[in-house]
Amino acid sequence: EAIVINELSLPSVITFPSTISVSAKATLSKNLVAPVKVSVELDRYVFGVAIKIPCTDNVGSCTYDDVCALDPYKDKACPPQFGKYPCKCPFAADTYGISGLQVALPTISTSLPISGDYKAQVTFSVNNVEYSCYVFNFSLKA
């Protein structure tokens, strides 16, 4: 795999609204340049059965043809938690890490129930070549 997540630290339950601390370490064995396609398959467990969450307003089971174009730091400096590492495309083959990145999570305004257990499968690809695929299980509380 071209992208290896060596470490990932998130709260066991992600609460909205709140501020969470994220730490991660990843190794890229290839340069990561735009366009970087990311496909997300998001399931919510209801009575033990996985139900696919559709893509609505770029949230849910979505495909992003180029996540580099969605870069929140495109016109800003990287937060200090990134240290010497870049926070925007392109990324050279190397090992990257962040520690204690504070992420503010907003209030979710929806009439749908958000709290529950989820599974996300995230696939990264560049020029139709799969770089990696990861499955994450997590819980949300709103």
Disulfide bonds with the S-S distance in Angstrom:
Cys55-Cys62 2.04
Cys68-Cys89 1.91
Cys78-Cys87 2.14
